[in-house]
Amino acid sequence: MKTLIRGKKYHFYVVADETQFYIEAVHTASLRCSFINNLNSILSEFNIRSDDPRASESQWIMKNRQSSRVFFKKALGLLSNGTYLGYLEDQLDKDREYGEWENHKRV
């Protein structure tokens, strides 16, 4: 499963399959991109504790397809919420300012 959600400053690709789950954010003005699963605001929404190995990974290996579907639906719900989306985009702006985003998305 793969879906694109368009925000005001970022586009979000939510991907889930049998083996992985991730959210990729692309800054629309610069085309810089990053996998954002390990962003604190994402981790807290998915109830991932700091001692969980996924907290340091930007793409998560999934035990089964059902797990990835649950995460996929949760991500769609979060990114469809205008208030949360605005908050997340502000957090991503800060993250980009710290120089964490080096990759350019190829179109």
N, C-alpha and C positions, 0 to 999 in steps of 0.2 A: 504494500500500500504506500502510495506517495501522494501528497497533497501540497499545493502551494497556497499560502495565505498572504495576502498583500496588506501590509501595514502602511502607515504614513511615510516612514523613513526607511523601512526594512521590508524585505520579502522573506518569508519563512517557508522552508521546505521541511515538511514532517515526513519521515520515512520509517516504516516498520515492515519487517519481513520475518522469516523463520529464525534468523540469526542475529538481527540487530535492530536497534531503535536509535534514531537521532533527530535532532532539530538543527538545521543549518540556517543561519541568518545571513542575508546579503544586504549590505547598505546600498540603497538604490543610487545615491549620488556618486559614490566612489567605486562601486562594485566589489568592495572588500567583503570577504566572507569569513565566517567562523562557525564551527560546530559548537552549540551553546549548552549542551546537556549539563556541563559542569559549572555553569553560572549559578551563583548562590540563590537567585530568585527562582530558578528552575528547580534546583535541588530541593528547596523547601516546599514547593508545590507538589513534588512527587514524593515527599516524605523520605528523602534519602539523607541518612545521617552522615556526619563527617567521617565516621570510621568505616563506612561502607566503601568498598573498592570503587564503586561507580562514581563516587564523589570526585575522583581525580581523572575520570575518563570523559572525553567529549563525545564518544559514541559507545553505546552500551550493548554488550553481548546479551542476548536474550536466551532464556532456558527453553522457551517454546513459543509457538505462534500465538497462543492465547495471551501470554504475558505481553507480547509486543502490541497486540490489538488493544489491550487495556491502556497501555501507555499512549498509544496513538490517539485513542478517543479522548483521553485526559488532555493531551496536548492540543487537540482541536478545540476542546472546550475552553481552555485557557486563552488561546490565541484568538478566539472569537469574542472574547470579553473585552470590550473597548477600553474599560478602565485598566484592566491588567495589561493589555497590549501597549497602552501609552506608558505605563510604568516600566514595562520591559524594554521598550525602545529607549527610554531615558537611561536605563541601566546599561544598555548596549552602547549608547553614546559615550558613557564614562569609560567603559571597557575599551572601546576603540581609541579614546584619547590617551590611554595608558600604553598604546602601541602594541596591543595584543593581536591586532588584525593585520596580518601581512599578506594573506592570499588575495588574489583577484579572481572573481568568478568569471569563467569564460561563458560567453553567450552564444 
